[in-house]
Amino acid sequence: MKTILCYGDSNTHGAGTDRLRDSRYGPRERYTGVLRAELGDDWHVIEEGLGGRTTVSDDPVEGADRNGRTYLKPCIESHWPLDMITIMLGTNDLKRRFNKDAPEIARGVEALVKDIKALKPGWGESIPEILIICPPVILPDPPGFHHMFDGGYETSKHLPAEYRRIAELQEVHFLDANAHIVSSPKDGIHFEVEEHTKLGKAIAAKVKKIFSPD
């Protein structure tokens, strides 16, 4: 059995679009659950999603535990060994309080990729396959979040090109979620169930291609 670790934020957690704290899609509705169903019994899919998680920044409002880099190593070591790791982060880095541009956010993802390579958490202390997933563009003035994400829409439009550049530079895999899904019009940053289904299937197709290229 192969193991894939899906490392991300609230959208990997499966947060709903109604902004209720306990709102979460069911295990089969989340894109990780769809991925699990698509890959079948030969794969073990691990969900590691946390609301508010950034790439490499402590959050002065939500806390230092939202730093994706701080938790990455213990997370990986708790699930070691791994065949593949997916990273879908960057949406929370768009918050106005971080004042980041697209290249800086992409460099945060690159730092995580470098950390994974240094850990070598694959079988026989190898580097597992790494898939960078660029999250979809957020909506302009996302309902309920427009002050928090002021300016984030424009920045998010530049993330696909920057993430692709990092993936090519680090020689890892890349998937642009924008080619498959859109952010929900209800809150501008999370996904509807239908989008989770599309994303899970897209990731599954990518994984199958990586491990069975023929």
C-alpha positions as CSV (number, residue, x, y, z in Angstrom):
1,M,0.0,0.0,0.0
2,K,1.3,3.5,-0.9
3,T,0.8,6.5,1.3
4,I,0.0,10.0,0.3
5,L,0.0,13.0,2.7
6,C,-2.2,15.9,1.8
7,Y,-0.8,19.0,3.5
8,G,-3.0,22.1,3.4
9,D,-5.3,24.6,5.1
10,S,-9.0,24.8,5.7
11,N,-9.8,23.6,2.2
12,T,-7.9,20.4,2.9
13,H,-9.7,20.2,6.2
14,G,-13.0,20.4,4.3
15,A,-14.4,23.7,5.7
16,G,-17.9,24.5,4.5
17,T,-18.8,27.8,2.9
18,D,-21.3,28.9,5.6
19,R,-18.6,30.3,7.9
20,L,-19.7,28.2,10.9
21,R,-16.8,27.1,13.0
22,D,-18.0,23.4,13.1
23,S,-19.0,23.3,9.4
24,R,-17.0,20.6,7.7
25,Y,-17.9,18.4,4.7
26,G,-18.1,14.7,5.3
27,P,-15.2,12.3,4.7
28,R,-16.4,11.3,1.3
29,E,-17.2,14.8,0.2
30,R,-13.8,16.4,0.9
31,Y,-11.4,16.3,-2.0
32,T,-9.1,14.0,0.1
33,G,-12.0,11.5,0.4
34,V,-12.7,11.7,-3.3
35,L,-9.0,11.1,-3.9
36,R,-9.1,8.1,-1.7
37,A,-12.0,6.6,-3.6
38,E,-10.5,7.3,-6.9
39,L,-7.1,5.7,-6.0
40,G,-8.6,2.7,-4.4
41,D,-7.5,0.2,-1.8
42,D,-3.8,0.3,-2.8
43,W,-3.5,3.8,-1.4
44,H,-3.7,5.3,2.1
45,V,-4.6,9.0,2.0
46,I,-3.8,11.1,5.0
47,E,-5.6,14.4,5.6
48,E,-3.5,17.2,7.2
49,G,-5.6,20.3,6.8
50,L,-5.7,23.2,9.3
51,G,-7.8,26.3,9.0
52,G,-5.7,29.5,8.7
53,R,-2.5,27.6,7.9
54,T,0.1,29.6,6.0
55,T,3.2,28.5,4.2
56,V,5.9,29.7,6.5
57,S,4.5,32.6,8.7
58,D,3.3,32.8,12.3
59,D,-0.1,34.5,12.4
60,P,-0.2,37.4,14.8
61,V,-4.0,37.0,15.1
62,E,-4.6,33.2,14.9
63,G,-1.4,32.1,16.4
64,A,2.1,30.7,15.7
65,D,0.6,27.2,15.3
66,R,-0.7,28.3,11.9
67,N,2.8,28.3,10.5
68,G,2.9,25.5,8.0
69,R,6.7,25.2,8.2
70,T,6.7,24.7,12.0
71,Y,4.4,21.7,11.9
72,L,5.6,20.1,8.7
73,K,8.5,18.1,10.2
74,P,6.6,16.5,13.1
75,C,3.7,15.9,10.8
76,I,5.9,14.1,8.3
77,E,7.7,12.2,11.0
78,S,4.5,11.0,12.5
79,H,3.4,9.4,9.2
80,W,6.8,8.3,7.9
81,P,7.5,6.7,5.4
82,L,5.6,8.4,2.6
83,D,5.3,7.7,-1.1
84,M,4.0,11.2,-1.9
85,I,3.2,14.6,-0.4
86,T,0.9,17.2,-1.8
87,I,1.1,20.8,-0.7
88,M,-1.9,23.1,-1.2
89,L,-1.1,26.3,0.7
90,G,-1.0,30.0,0.0
91,T,-4.5,31.2,0.4
92,N,-4.0,32.4,3.9
93,D,-0.8,34.1,2.9
94,L,-3.0,36.5,0.9
95,K,-4.3,38.1,4.1
96,R,-3.6,41.8,4.2
97,R,-1.7,41.5,7.5
98,F,1.0,39.4,5.9
99,N,1.6,42.0,3.1
100,K,3.1,39.3,0.7
101,D,3.3,39.4,-3.1
102,A,3.0,36.3,-5.2
103,P,6.7,35.5,-5.5
104,E,7.1,35.7,-1.7
105,I,4.2,33.3,-1.2
106,A,5.7,30.9,-3.8
107,R,9.0,31.1,-2.0
108,G,7.2,29.9,1.1
109,V,6.0,26.8,-0.7
110,E,9.6,26.3,-2.0
111,A,10.9,26.4,1.6
112,L,8.5,23.5,2.4
113,V,9.6,21.5,-0.6
114,K,13.3,22.0,0.4
115,D,12.4,20.9,4.0
116,I,10.8,17.7,2.6
117,K,13.8,17.0,0.5
118,A,16.1,17.5,3.5
119,L,14.1,15.1,5.6
120,K,14.0,12.4,3.0
121,P,10.8,10.8,4.4
122,G,10.4,8.3,1.6
123,W,11.1,4.5,1.8
124,G,14.8,3.9,2.5
125,E,15.3,7.5,3.4
126,S,14.5,8.6,-0.2
127,I,12.7,11.8,-1.3
128,P,9.0,11.0,-1.9
129,E,7.1,12.4,-4.9
130,I,6.1,16.0,-4.2
131,L,3.1,17.7,-5.8
132,I,2.6,21.4,-5.5
133,I,-1.1,22.4,-5.9
134,C,-1.8,26.0,-6.6
135,P,-5.1,26.9,-4.9
136,P,-7.8,28.6,-7.0
137,V,-7.9,32.4,-7.3
138,I,-10.0,33.9,-4.5
139,L,-12.9,36.2,-5.4
140,P,-12.6,40.0,-5.3
141,D,-14.0,41.3,-2.0
142,P,-14.8,37.9,-0.7
143,P,-18.1,38.0,1.3
144,G,-17.4,38.3,5.0
145,F,-13.6,38.4,4.4
146,H,-13.1,41.5,2.2
147,H,-11.2,43.5,4.8
148,M,-9.0,40.5,5.8
149,F,-8.2,39.7,2.2
150,D,-8.0,43.2,0.8
151,G,-5.8,43.1,-2.3
152,G,-5.7,39.3,-2.2
153,Y,-7.6,38.8,-5.4
154,E,-5.0,40.5,-7.6
155,T,-2.1,38.7,-5.9
156,S,-3.8,35.3,-6.2
157,K,-4.1,35.7,-9.9
158,H,-0.3,35.6,-10.1
159,L,0.2,32.5,-8.0
160,P,-0.2,29.9,-10.7
161,A,2.8,31.2,-12.7
162,E,4.9,31.6,-9.6
163,Y,4.1,28.1,-8.3
164,R,4.8,26.5,-11.6
165,R,8.2,28.3,-11.7
166,I,9.0,26.9,-8.3
167,A,7.9,23.4,-9.2
168,E,10.1,23.5,-12.3
169,L,13.1,24.9,-10.3
170,Q,12.7,22.2,-7.6
171,E,11.9,19.5,-10.2
172,V,8.7,18.5,-8.5
173,H,5.2,18.0,-9.8
174,F,2.6,20.8,-10.3
175,L,-1.1,21.0,-10.6
176,D,-3.0,24.3,-11.0
177,A,-6.4,23.9,-9.3
178,N,-7.6,26.9,-11.4
179,A,-7.8,24.5,-14.3
180,H,-10.4,22.4,-12.5
181,I,-12.3,24.4,-9.8
182,V,-13.3,27.9,-8.7
183,S,-13.7,29.4,-5.2
184,S,-17.2,29.6,-3.9
185,P,-19.3,32.7,-4.5
186,K,-20.6,32.3,-1.0
187,D,-17.4,33.3,0.8
188,G,-14.9,33.7,-1.9
189,I,-12.1,31.5,-0.5
190,H,-13.6,28.0,0.2
191,F,-14.9,25.3,-2.1
192,E,-18.4,23.9,-2.7
193,V,-18.8,20.2,-2.5
194,E,-18.9,19.9,-6.3
195,E,-15.5,21.6,-6.5
196,H,-14.1,19.2,-4.0
197,T,-15.2,16.3,-6.2
198,K,-13.6,17.9,-9.3
199,L,-10.4,18.6,-7.4
200,G,-10.1,15.1,-5.9
201,K,-10.6,13.5,-9.3
202,A,-8.0,15.9,-10.9
203,I,-5.4,15.1,-8.2
204,A,-6.1,11.3,-8.5
205,A,-5.5,11.5,-12.3
206,K,-2.2,13.3,-11.7
207,V,-1.1,10.8,-9.1
208,K,-2.0,7.9,-11.3
209,K,0.0,9.5,-14.1
210,I,3.0,10.0,-11.9
211,F,3.1,6.4,-10.6
212,S,1.9,4.7,-13.8
213,P,3.2,7.0,-16.6
214,D,2.5,4.3,-19.2
